[in-house]
């Protein structure tokens, strides 16, 4: 049983209680899942502008998915237009393999 110490709560926990992170030597996040959740929540509360932007991007992504049937993983956050109702849905999709502007939902 492998153990790792979380620097925030200072407790040793099993490695299953840590998220994966390819950028670290051991492949695990420095903080346990519970502490990482608290850190992310605190950051969202301290910086509401980031939280608001992230929520708006997620809503836009799901709206595009529901309207056009494009898989979520093919929608790039950085390419989503600000308001898809007022514009004629000007957005680029990764790989351009989906028909943009034509609804495929319900067909």
Secondary structure, DSSP 8 states (H G I E B T S, - for coil): --EEE-TTT--EEEGGGEEE-TTSTTSEEEEEHHHHHHHHHHHHHH-HHHHHHHHHHHHHHHHHHHHH---GGGB-GGG--S-TTTTT----BGGG-S-TTS--TT-
